[in-house]
Amino acid sequence: MSKYNTLWEYVHKNGNESLQLTFGEIQKIAGIPIDHSFLKYKKELIEYGYQVGKISMKEQTVVFNRIEA
C-alpha cells in the first residue's frame, strides 16, 4: 500500500476530467506533506485511471488528468 493511496482514491472518486489541488489540500487528503518522493509514486495513479499533469512549484498546485480509455 502506497502512502498516497488515500490521495489516489480521492482523485478517482472525484471523477472529473481534470482536478487541481494545492499542496495544502493534498496534505489534508493524504495525511502527509507532498515531497520529492511524490514524483516516484505518481505513476501509481495510472491504476486509478488518472495521471499527474502539471506540477507548479510557484503556485504550489498539482493538476490530475483523467486518462482516455
OpenMM code with the backbone's topology and positions (N, CA, C; nanometers):
from openmm import Vec3, app, unit

residues = "MET SER LYS TYR ASN THR LEU TRP GLU TYR VAL HIS LYS ASN GLY ASN GLU SER LEU GLN LEU THR PHE GLY GLU ILE GLN LYS ILE ALA GLY ILE PRO ILE ASP HIS SER PHE LEU LYS TYR LYS LYS GLU LEU ILE GLU TYR GLY TYR GLN VAL GLY LYS ILE SER MET LYS GLU GLN THR VAL VAL PHE ASN ARG ILE GLU ALA".split()
positions = [
    Vec3(0.0838, -0.1187, 0.0000),
    Vec3(0.0000, 0.0000, 0.0000),
    Vec3(0.0884, 0.1252, 0.0000),
    Vec3(0.0568, 0.2135, -0.0890),
    Vec3(0.1334, 0.3361, -0.1046),
    Vec3(0.0908, 0.4418, -0.0024),
    Vec3(0.1841, 0.5288, 0.0316),
    Vec3(0.1498, 0.6363, 0.1243),
    Vec3(0.0559, 0.7385, 0.0609),
    Vec3(0.0386, 0.7316, -0.0708),
    Vec3(-0.0513, 0.8235, -0.1401),
    Vec3(-0.1839, 0.7592, -0.1823),
    Vec3(-0.2126, 0.6370, -0.1389),
    Vec3(-0.3370, 0.5697, -0.1787),
    Vec3(-0.4614, 0.6517, -0.1481),
    Vec3(-0.4649, 0.7175, -0.0351),
    Vec3(-0.5807, 0.7992, 0.0016),
    Vec3(-0.6011, 0.9109, -0.1004),
    Vec3(-0.4930, 0.9712, -0.1452),
    Vec3(-0.4997, 1.0767, -0.2469),
    Vec3(-0.5468, 1.0188, -0.3796),
    Vec3(-0.4912, 0.9054, -0.4204),
    Vec3(-0.5311, 0.8449, -0.5480),
    Vec3(-0.6803, 0.8116, -0.5469),
    Vec3(-0.7292, 0.7580, -0.4371),
    Vec3(-0.8716, 0.7253, -0.4257),
    Vec3(-0.9574, 0.8519, -0.4322),
    Vec3(-0.9125, 0.9580, -0.3703),
    Vec3(-0.9850, 1.0856, -0.3737),
    Vec3(-0.9957, 1.1376, -0.5168),
    Vec3(-0.8859, 1.1355, -0.5887),
    Vec3(-0.8844, 1.1836, -0.7273),
    Vec3(-0.9771, 1.0971, -0.8125),
    Vec3(-0.9697, 0.9664, -0.7958),
    Vec3(-1.0535, 0.8736, -0.8724),
    Vec3(-1.2018, 0.8959, -0.8437),
    Vec3(-1.2373, 0.9101, -0.7176),
    Vec3(-1.3782, 0.9290, -0.6792),
    Vec3(-1.4325, 1.0634, -0.7248),
    Vec3(-1.3443, 1.1615, -0.7424),
    Vec3(-1.3871, 1.2927, -0.7893),
    Vec3(-1.4506, 1.2805, -0.9270),
    Vec3(-1.3905, 1.2004, -1.0142),
    Vec3(-1.4485, 1.1703, -1.1437),
    Vec3(-1.4383, 1.2765, -1.2516),
    Vec3(-1.3831, 1.3924, -1.2212),
    Vec3(-1.3720, 1.4986, -1.3216),
    Vec3(-1.2640, 1.4660, -1.4244),
    Vec3(-1.2733, 1.5305, -1.5393),
    Vec3(-1.1703, 1.5163, -1.6432),
    Vec3(-1.0358, 1.5654, -1.5919),
    Vec3(-1.0416, 1.6747, -1.5145),
    Vec3(-0.9214, 1.7375, -1.4627),
    Vec3(-0.9508, 1.7900, -1.3221),
    Vec3(-0.8518, 1.7830, -1.2365),
    Vec3(-0.8672, 1.8281, -1.0984),
    Vec3(-0.7369, 1.8947, -1.0561),
    Vec3(-0.7471, 2.0143, -1.0006),
    Vec3(-0.6291, 2.0842, -0.9497),
    Vec3(-0.6383, 2.0936, -0.7990),
    Vec3(-0.5328, 2.0515, -0.7314),
    Vec3(-0.5262, 2.0591, -0.5860),
    Vec3(-0.3994, 2.1331, -0.5453),
    Vec3(-0.4088, 2.2067, -0.4357),
    Vec3(-0.2908, 2.2730, -0.3812),
    Vec3(-0.2117, 2.1716, -0.2984),
    Vec3(-0.0866, 2.2041, -0.2723),
    Vec3(-0.0056, 2.1174, -0.1876),
    Vec3(-0.0724, 2.1004, -0.0506),
    Vec3(-0.1324, 2.2074, -0.0001),
    Vec3(-0.2018, 2.2018, 0.1292),
    Vec3(-0.3203, 2.1078, 0.1266),
    Vec3(-0.3981, 2.1125, 0.0191),
    Vec3(-0.5131, 2.0218, 0.0052),
    Vec3(-0.4659, 1.8769, -0.0044),
    Vec3(-0.3575, 1.8551, -0.0766),
    Vec3(-0.3017, 1.7197, -0.0888),
    Vec3(-0.2585, 1.6692, 0.0481),
    Vec3(-0.1969, 1.7564, 0.1268),
    Vec3(-0.1539, 1.7157, 0.2606),
    Vec3(-0.2738, 1.6778, 0.3471),
    Vec3(-0.3825, 1.7559, 0.3386),
    Vec3(-0.5026, 1.7237, 0.4164),
    Vec3(-0.5621, 1.5900, 0.3738),
    Vec3(-0.5690, 1.5668, 0.2438),
    Vec3(-0.6296, 1.4443, 0.1910),
    Vec3(-0.5426, 1.3223, 0.2219),
    Vec3(-0.4126, 1.3329, 0.1937),
    Vec3(-0.3215, 1.2197, 0.2101),
    Vec3(-0.2760, 1.2010, 0.3546),
    Vec3(-0.2846, 1.3078, 0.4329),
    Vec3(-0.2400, 1.2999, 0.5716),
    Vec3(-0.0896, 1.3155, 0.5868),
    Vec3(-0.0232, 1.3482, 0.4775),
    Vec3(0.1216, 1.3693, 0.4788),
    Vec3(0.1551, 1.4833, 0.3835),
    Vec3(0.2643, 1.5545, 0.4095),
    Vec3(0.3032, 1.6615, 0.3159),
    Vec3(0.3578, 1.6024, 0.1863),
    Vec3(0.3375, 1.6743, 0.0775),
    Vec3(0.3928, 1.6329, -0.0512),
    Vec3(0.5430, 1.6585, -0.0482),
    Vec3(0.6207, 1.5640, -0.0995),
    Vec3(0.7663, 1.5790, -0.1021),
    Vec3(0.8203, 1.5244, -0.2344),
    Vec3(0.9502, 1.5180, -0.2482),
    Vec3(1.0104, 1.4729, -0.3739),
    Vec3(0.9729, 1.3287, -0.4087),
    Vec3(0.9413, 1.2474, -0.3093),
    Vec3(0.9030, 1.1089, -0.3387),
    Vec3(0.7726, 1.1028, -0.4178),
    Vec3(0.6951, 1.2105, -0.4170),
    Vec3(0.5711, 1.2164, -0.4943),
    Vec3(0.5984, 1.1848, -0.6409),
    Vec3(0.7112, 1.2300, -0.6916),
    Vec3(0.7474, 1.2055, -0.8316),
    Vec3(0.7635, 1.0568, -0.8596),
    Vec3(0.8122, 0.9821, -0.7611),
    Vec3(0.8276, 0.8378, -0.7762),
    Vec3(0.6914, 0.7682, -0.7684),
    Vec3(0.6074, 0.8135, -0.6789),
    Vec3(0.4790, 0.7485, -0.6543),
    Vec3(0.3710, 0.7832, -0.7572),
    Vec3(0.3878, 0.8935, -0.8290),
    Vec3(0.2811, 0.9414, -0.9173),
    Vec3(0.2410, 0.8405, -1.0243),
    Vec3(0.3303, 0.7501, -1.0621),
    Vec3(0.2963, 0.6506, -1.1639),
    Vec3(0.1873, 0.5540, -1.1154),
    Vec3(0.1710, 0.5414, -0.9839),
    Vec3(0.0659, 0.4549, -0.9288),
    Vec3(-0.0735, 0.5039, -0.9653),
    Vec3(-0.0875, 0.6321, -0.9897),
    Vec3(-0.2171, 0.6925, -1.0181),
    Vec3(-0.2786, 0.6371, -1.1463),
    Vec3(-0.1963, 0.5874, -1.2368),
    Vec3(-0.2453, 0.5313, -1.3632),
    Vec3(-0.3425, 0.4167, -1.3367),
    Vec3(-0.3195, 0.3397, -1.2307),
    Vec3(-0.4090, 0.2297, -1.1937),
    Vec3(-0.5492, 0.2802, -1.1586),
    Vec3(-0.5612, 0.4069, -1.1266),
    Vec3(-0.6888, 0.4672, -1.0887),
    Vec3(-0.7516, 0.5445, -1.2054),
    Vec3(-0.6893, 0.5347, -1.3238),
    Vec3(-0.7443, 0.5993, -1.4423),
    Vec3(-0.7072, 0.7457, -1.4595),
    Vec3(-0.6060, 0.7896, -1.3867),
    Vec3(-0.5619, 0.9290, -1.3929),
    Vec3(-0.4109, 0.9349, -1.4062),
    Vec3(-0.3627, 1.0515, -1.4435),
    Vec3(-0.2190, 1.0769, -1.4439),
    Vec3(-0.1934, 1.2166, -1.3893),
    Vec3(-0.0734, 1.2365, -1.3388),
    Vec3(-0.0349, 1.3680, -1.2895),
    Vec3(0.0018, 1.4531, -1.4095),
    Vec3(-0.0609, 1.5702, -1.4186),
    Vec3(-0.0298, 1.6642, -1.5258),
    Vec3(0.0758, 1.7604, -1.4783),
    Vec3(0.0416, 1.8867, -1.4742),
    Vec3(0.1373, 1.9908, -1.4362),
    Vec3(0.1533, 1.9996, -1.2847),
    Vec3(0.2783, 2.0069, -1.2430),
    Vec3(0.3129, 2.0340, -1.1037),
    Vec3(0.3751, 2.1730, -1.1022),
    Vec3(0.3105, 2.2673, -1.0339),
    Vec3(0.3611, 2.4038, -1.0273),
    Vec3(0.4207, 2.4306, -0.8897),
    Vec3(0.5517, 2.4467, -0.8873),
    Vec3(0.6191, 2.4784, -0.7615),
    Vec3(0.5875, 2.6223, -0.7211),
    Vec3(0.5737, 2.7106, -0.8190),
    Vec3(0.5455, 2.8514, -0.7917),
    Vec3(0.4079, 2.8671, -0.7268),
    Vec3(0.3074, 2.8055, -0.7866),
    Vec3(0.1706, 2.8165, -0.7344),
    Vec3(0.1391, 2.7093, -0.6309),
    Vec3(0.2283, 2.6133, -0.6155),
    Vec3(0.2120, 2.5001, -0.5240),
    Vec3(0.0823, 2.4251, -0.5510),
    Vec3(0.0673, 2.3838, -0.6774),
    Vec3(-0.0503, 2.3083, -0.7199),
    Vec3(-0.0084, 2.1877, -0.8032),
    Vec3(-0.0976, 2.0903, -0.8072),
    Vec3(-0.0807, 1.9727, -0.8928),
    Vec3(-0.2107, 1.9535, -0.9686),
    Vec3(-0.1987, 1.9283, -1.0995),
    Vec3(-0.3153, 1.9011, -1.1830),
    Vec3(-0.3172, 1.7515, -1.2124),
    Vec3(-0.4340, 1.6910, -1.1939),
    Vec3(-0.4549, 1.5499, -1.2227),
    Vec3(-0.5498, 1.5414, -1.3417),
    Vec3(-0.5161, 1.4585, -1.4406),
    Vec3(-0.5972, 1.4455, -1.5615),
    Vec3(-0.6423, 1.3019, -1.5787),
    Vec3(-0.7711, 1.2861, -1.6155),
    Vec3(-0.8229, 1.1520, -1.6403),
    Vec3(-0.7634, 1.1001, -1.7707),
    Vec3(-0.7291, 0.9723, -1.7712),
    Vec3(-0.6717, 0.9073, -1.8887),
    Vec3(-0.7869, 0.8612, -1.9776),
    Vec3(-0.7755, 0.8911, -2.1059),
    Vec3(-0.8764, 0.8452, -2.2018),
    Vec3(-0.8664, 0.6948, -2.2174),
    Vec3(-0.9817, 0.6289, -2.2135),
    Vec3(-0.9832, 0.4810, -2.2250),
    Vec3(-0.9641, 0.4368, -2.3679),
] * unit.nanometer
topology = app.Topology()
chain = topology.addChain("A")
for resn in residues:
    res = topology.addResidue(resn, chain)
    for name in ("N", "CA", "C"):
        topology.addAtom(name, app.Element.getBySymbol(name[0]), res)
